[in-house]
Structure formats: C-alpha cells, structure tokens
Amino acid sequence: MNIAILASGKGSNAKAIIDKINAGEIPGVSVAGIISDKPGAPVLEIAESCGIAHRYIDPQHRGARFSPESVREYIDAIRELDADLVVLAGFMRILPPEFVDAFPQAIINLHPSLLPAYKGKDAIRRAFEAGEKMCGCSVHYVNNELDGGEIIAQTAIEILPGYDLRSLEEKVHAAEHVLLPKVIKDIAEKRVKKNSPLKVEAYKGRTLSCYRTENSANYFARIRTPENAMEAFSFAAEHDLNPFVLGGGSNVFFRNSKIKSFILKNELPQEIRHLGGDRFEVSSSVKMAALLKFLYGQKRDAFYYLASAPCEIGGAIAMNAGSGPAEGKSVSDFIESVKYVKGMELVEKGKNDLGFSYRHSLFSDAEDVFIISAVFRFPEKAFAENPIEQRLQWARCNQDLSAPNCGSLCGKYDAKLMRIARFIFRPFPAGLSAKKLNWALNKSPNPVWLAMLFGTIRALHKICFRRLKFEVKTVD
Ligand code: GAR
C-alpha cells in the first residue's frame, strides 16, 4: 500500500511512520511522497534526509483553506504518487469537498484530542485549560466536516495533577507516534472497517451501458460495502425507484437518455482470497480477465471460455455464463456458495439453492439482489496450451471489430430476418456485425439508432410469426 503524507509542521508523526516502515514493523506499506503547504516546513527536510519524494504546494489562501486551482494541484500531485491512502499528519488546512471526494474512503487525519471533544486548533491547550481529567489523540476518516469523520482509533491519556501543558503535550505526541502507524498498519492489513455511507448522485456520460450511448441519470450510487447495497435498496424503496445493478449479468440498453432507474455500480474491493486447498473466495467486482490470469498462473482449471468477456465475476454468476449449449459448461460448475445482499439482509447460500441452469440463476432479473462474493473450487490442472491465448485468438477471428462491439442481442432468432435487418441498417450508425448475425455494432452516442435496430428486429419477427428472445435488458 502506497501512502502520501500531508503535513504542515515539525513532522514528528511523519518521521514515526517512516521509522516504523524502515524497521519492518508495517510490512507492505511505503511512503510514496510528502507534501506540505508550508515552504520551509521541517517535515520536508525529514523527507529529504530519508530519500522520500517531497514538494511544497502553495495553497494560495491566507487562511486555512485552498484556492480552487491549488486544490486541483494537490489532487493531481497525490494521484501522481499513486497513493492508496492519504495521511494527514499535522496538516493544518480544511479539505474542501472536491478534495475529499477525489479519494473516497482513503483520507485519514490525526487529531490531538479525544474526538468529538476539542475539534479544531490548539486542542491540547484548550483541554488542559478547561481542567479536563482526560485527553488523548484520535485518528479518523476525513469527511466534509472539520475533524468530523468516523473515528478509527483513539488513545486516552489521564491528566495527572503534576502535569503542565508541556508535559501533557509530550505525552500526547508520544501516544500519536504509536497510534497513527498502528492505524496505517491495520488499514493495510484490512483490519479497519471502511466508513462509506452511500452517496446517491446524478450521472451523465457514456459508460453505463455496453451500448455506449449518451445517458444521464438522477440516481446513481457506487456500492463499496455490503452495507451500501442495503442502504441502496432501502433508498430505492423510500423513493419508489427501480434499482438496477450495472454488470449484473445482462447487456443493458437505456432506451431514454434520461434514466428513471436507480443505477448501482459495483465498486467493492476487488479481492481473490485463497481459502486453502482448491477453494477461493472471489469478490463480485473482480474482472473476469484478472481472475482467469490469476488462476492460469496458479495452474488451476476454470471457465477459460470467458477469457475474452469484458465482464465482472458478479455478472457472470448472475447469468451463469455458459460455453454453449453443446458443451454444457457453466460458471456454476465451479461454485460452492454465493454471498449476496437481498433487500436488507446479507445471505449466503450453497450452489444447490441458487437455481442455476444454463445461462440462468436465482439472480437473473432479480432487482433487489446484489452479489458480494462467491466461494469457488478451482482444481489443479496441467495445461498443454494457454487457454486464455486460445480464447483470445478465437475472439479475434470471430468478432467484427469494424465498429464498437456491443455483444450478443438475442437468445433465439430467425437468421433470415436478421440478415434482412442487417441489410436495412447498412447505411446507419448502428447495425449487425458482418461476421455474427447476433452481434450489434454501434458508432453513435445517440440511443435512437440502436432503439430503431431493436425495434426493426422485433417487428420483422412479429410480422413473420417467428420466435425471438432478446438477451438485452432495456431499462428506463
Ligand atoms: C500533531 O499533534 C497532530 O495531532 C496535530 O498536529 C501535530 C503535528 O505534529 N494535528 C492537528 O492538530 C490537526 N487538526 P508533527 O508535525 O510533529 O507531526
């Protein structure tokens, strides 16, 4: 885990972190850089002497805030450091929402008081002068409220009768030098529960549907914890909205550019955990390509026929993605159990209770279900050839790359009618692939062309009394 430290002053806490990392006490963590809002801050000298990248960025504000330009400069500098965690170690400025939102759940602050008491400046002096019997230090997640985010850990210190302000400050600082490195270690080892209240926002862009059409939604939320999924389902019920899980196992097409549904995007941490033997727990957010690459490296069998599918594991489980009716292989062949949120409950069920059949499961079309993870059994296997390469080769030959490829359209269709539809749509920016009748191609950001293509296919089948089963889920 890479951390970026922001500090304004002496830097004794930054030094404590660096010393503990160098002593091997925080394995897997490194300080990518130190940034200060004070040009001559001693913390920058500490960085220099320890060989750590450092820089001063002018906040362009005389008080405790930033100018809008400098906020962007800070954000860019932290991104350049590729930091997973931003640590405020004596950084005496109030971060604006744009800053906090740029690193969701990834900024922590050290404060010299037992929060929520004594927020703001001079906390130790104020506690001492108020005649408090206890004081201490806190590390908390940063939100948009001054010293107000969720508290991760605290150390309490008793103010004994003989103490003066100086000796108390020394005690608090000594406690901070232990607490902050410990919290960083706990976060790196994933022993800290992330504070991530659900945020519902508006969305505008082209990345919602695989059809890459321009859309805007009033209700869009990123699901980062199982609790977020529960909050989302309760929000949907309260506001009478239809929740729709992106990547939930079907090609999605938003017919209207103003989407009325509540779109849930899977942003759970992408984790693959080896549980021992041939058992692996895989988060639903893990990309198919990443999982297969990992398994091939481990010499284990899996659903390699999906190597070219740009999907996430959750979607593949929901639709129980298969290798073709003739071969009869499905993702569920490897599943032991699935953990998912249904409404307000976290449920775990074994494979036999999940209604798996070819390209179908209990999760297909369900609107109040969010898959969290699954336990798979991937047995060891010796490979004569790399199955990922083989599959990618197949995809290169069988897919039409002349325009952005949207995936398959129908489970059942009449080939003759599809050929007619392809002919009709030749001059237009949406159409059917020259290689595969069942694949849609799209060159237009405007959903209207694809809507007309789907409508034409449907109308042709209706007029000719032919069976048609769309695989595309259309959502308003
Ligand atoms: C620390 O006591 C820290 O708690 C405080 O600044 C000091 C920095 O010391 N932070 C705040 O008051 C934030 N509101 P250092 O420069 O020696 O690490």
Residues whose N, C-alpha, C, O or C-beta is under 5 A from the ligand:
A	BS01	GAR	G9 K10 G11 S12 N13 A14 A89 G90 F91 L110 H111 P112 G120
